[in-house]
Amino acid sequence: MTNLESSAYTQPSSAEARGQHTLQEILTQPVAWQAALDVVKTHQPALRQLWDEGRFSDVIVTGCGSTHYLSQAVAPLIQQQLGKRARYVPASELVLFPETILPPDGSSLLLTISRSGRTTETIRAASNYQTQQHGKVLNIGCYDGMELVVHSDLALIVAEGQEQSVVQTRSFSAMLTAAQAAVASLTDEQHLQVMSSLPAVGEQLIATYHELARELGGGGRFDRFYFLGSGLQYGLASEVNLKMKEMSLSVSEAFHFMEFRHGPMSMVNERTLVVGLVSEQAKNYELAVLREMRALGGQTLALSDQPVSEQEADYQVNFQTGLPESSRGVLYLPILQLLGYYRAISKGLDPDQPHNLTAVIVLEPENA
Ligand code: F1P
């Protein structure tokens, strides 16, 4: 029997109280981004020492649920920016099938990501890696002193990412900021410096587009949602898709942009919202997909740094930062978290109490 940790709060007393923790955590997340930047700056010497002395052959990034999707965003960033092969895997795969993941003669760095630091699969993966492969482990999380931190050679802990809610919002973007800042600190000090503008940009973004998220999520116009992302954005598309599912129990899926044409677009109709997390590098290819989905009757929402044409997007969120794509991934998150939040509220659900879910999955020994 799996021992599921129960969420530590009571049923809201009235409808308007529904989802208050989740909403506050979404709206305050830029504060946690600043804290993440400060944590990385504090640990920069230790991070540099671990990286230089480790002489790693590759990097394996792992987590569960939201933090697995975070791994999907971090691994390509590491490979692109640090020039080391990097791959992401769910922690359970590393526990159950290590020989399919660990390079036979490699000396990998294992990067574990976990909000709680108490998820059994992730702890097991880290513990096994240290005792069996005698490898190095870097951890990113939100709660210090947890078992996963004990099984790490270095831990970047962003306490301001801690949450009451089960679904990860502020914690996820805080850990993403820490990961992107850690990579920037190992490649280009200038990239780390320019990230200092992210909290203010995030506050402005939320203020500017909050109403759009409420309109698209709450209007009842859509009954299926598709989140498209490629390159550094695929993991983020997977995560915001999970938010839509966890909070609103909606039909939703995430795909790489170009994959959507190869079958899944058969689902597009007049009650479909196709959300594009547009990159810089492949923007033209990605916007072509959105144009085609509009032609099939779907509505499209494009999130990008610079504005796109009205032929490509019915709605758009523009960051207008000019920041490198490797440093501003968090900006895609708040409005799409709000989209799922308002969809849940419009369906009479309570995002603070997601159906079937708990904040941490702690498995009994016989199941782990
Ligand atoms: C992992 C996780 C979450 C999920 C849910 C259950 O937690 O699967 O991603 O949203 O809360 O736990 P953690 O290892 O990141 O604490």
Residues whose N, C-alpha, C, O or C-beta is under 5 A from the ligand:
A	BS01	F1P	C64 G65 S66 T67 I113 S114 R115 S116 G117 T119 V166 V167 Q168 T358 A359 V360 I361
